[in-house]
Amino acid sequence: MERALTTSDGPLMTTHTQTRSTVAVPRAGRHVGWFALGSFVAFLIPYVGLSVLDLQHDAFYLLYFCVTLALLGTYTRVERIDLRDTFTRNWAWSIGIGVVTAVALWRNVLVNSDATSRPHGAYFAFEVLWRGVGYGIVDALLLTAFPCAVAYAILRGNANGIGGRTRFIALTVPLIWLITATYHLGYPQYRGDGVKRPETGNTIISVPALLTTNPAGSIVAHVTMHVTAVGHAYETRDYLPPQTFVTSAPADARKSRR
């Protein structure tokens, strides 16, 4: 809104008053920009790490962890995301719903996937921590916590009550679907198989965050799924991309990494 300050001799200066709408648009635009960057990086990491560099899976996870945590850390610092508030608001409800979701995912992995060979000894313990816990945490941060933080920031934290929570869910769900799709399309196997299954799975995993605005329960659920898959279906094609074999990968599987 422009206002002209005048004197008896005529106009002295013109001032511009920012209304709430003119301030809100740049703020929302910044967070949308961060989300677009995050989605692009989410695709780029598996595409470069697997299709271009053909990294061994543990080395790929190291690349994925470092780049993703650097990106999310930069986002939280630049935009001053209050991490303490993010992980403490409604925490009991988030963890409670997360435990229920985790049990459902644990059962789903055991019932709907065949048991496969897996490593043993110290390397298996490492894989439980690295491919199970670590991978599950980073996946949940990128695919659930990040879009939730973007939506919460765009709404300026106005996500309380039925109306506020409905707006939060309506904004967050498409963001979760988008980043889940772009991330998984970076993996060769999903460019062939499609992303319906990971989209469905991550939507279920995100339920605790969607209902409470706190992603802690979704992290619990995602880690549970990964740890269960490492122990029961280590060579799974669905739960732990990229598909990995205890022995040398068959020729057709090696070709699918391209």
Residue pairs with C-beta under 8 A, 6 or more apart in sequence:
1 16
1 17
1 19
2 14
2 15
2 16
2 17
3 14
3 15
3 16
3 17
4 11
4 13
4 14
5 11
5 12
5 13
5 14
5 15
6 12
24 156
27 153
27 154
27 156
28 154
30 79
31 79
31 150
31 153
31 154
32 150
32 154
34 75
34 79
34 150
35 146
35 147
35 150
35 175
35 179
37 71
38 71
38 72
38 75
38 142
38 146
38 179
39 178
39 179
39 182
39 183
40 182
41 67
41 68
41 71
42 68
42 142
42 143
42 179
42 182
42 183
42 186
43 182
43 183
43 185
43 186
44 186
45 63
45 64
45 67
45 68
45 186
46 60
46 64
46 183
46 186
46 187
46 241
46 242
47 186
49 55
49 60
49 63
49 64
50 60
50 186
50 187
50 188
50 242
50 257
51 188
51 257
51 258
54 257
54 258
55 63
57 131
57 242
57 244
58 127
58 130
58 131
60 242
61 130
61 131
61 134
61 135
64 135
64 138
65 134
65 138
68 138
68 141
68 142
69 138
69 141
72 141
72 142
72 145
72 146
75 81
75 146
75 149
76 83
76 149
79 153
81 149
81 153
86 145
86 149
86 152
86 214
86 215
87 214
87 215
87 216
88 214
89 212
89 213
89 214
90 212
90 213
90 214
91 214
91 216
93 208
93 211
93 212
93 214
93 217
94 208
94 209
94 211
94 212
94 214
94 215
94 216
94 217
94 218
95 208
95 216
95 217
95 220
96 217
97 207
97 208
97 211
97 212
97 217
98 208
98 216
98 217
98 218
98 219
98 220
98 221
99 217
99 220
101 204
101 205
101 207
101 208
101 217
101 218
101 220
101 221
102 220
102 221
102 223
102 224
102 225
103 224
104 204
105 201
105 204
105 205
105 221
105 224
105 225
105 228
106 224
106 225
106 228
108 225
109 225
109 228
109 229
109 232
109 233
109 239
110 228
110 232
113 229
113 232
113 233
113 236
113 238
113 239
114 233
115 232
115 233
116 232
116 233
116 234
116 235
116 236
116 246
117 234
117 235
117 245
117 246
117 247
118 124
118 127
118 230
118 231
118 234
118 235
118 246
119 127
119 234
119 246
127 230
127 234
128 227
128 230
128 231
131 226
131 230
131 240
132 223
132 226
132 227
132 229
132 230
132 231
133 223
133 226
133 227
135 226
135 240
136 219
136 222
136 223
136 224
136 225
136 226
136 227
137 219
137 222
137 223
139 222
139 226
140 205
140 215
140 218
140 219
140 221
140 222
140 223
141 215
141 219
142 179
142 183
143 176
143 179
143 180
143 183
143 202
143 205
143 206
143 222
144 176
144 202
144 205
144 206
144 209
144 215
144 218
144 219
144 222
145 209
145 215
145 218
145 219
146 179
147 172
147 175
147 176
147 178
147 179
148 172
148 176
148 206
148 209
148 210
148 213
148 215
150 175
151 168
151 171
151 172
151 175
152 159
152 168
152 213
154 171
155 164
155 167
155 168
155 171
158 164
158 167
159 165
159 167
159 168
159 213
165 211
165 213
168 210
168 213
169 210
169 211
172 206
172 209
172 210
173 203
173 206
173 210
176 202
176 203
176 206
177 199
177 203
180 195
180 198
180 199
180 202
180 203
181 195
181 199
184 190
184 195
184 198
184 199
184 241
185 191
185 195
187 241
187 242
188 242
188 256
188 257
188 258
189 237
189 241
189 242
189 243
189 256
190 198
190 241
192 256
193 237
197 238
198 238
201 225
201 239
204 221
205 218
205 221
205 222
205 225
206 218
207 218
208 214
208 215
208 216
208 217
208 218
208 220
208 221
209 215
209 217
209 218
225 239
226 239
226 240
229 236
229 239
229 240
230 240
233 239
233 240
234 240
234 244
234 246
235 243
235 244
235 245
235 246
236 243
237 243
242 257
243 249
243 253
243 256
245 253
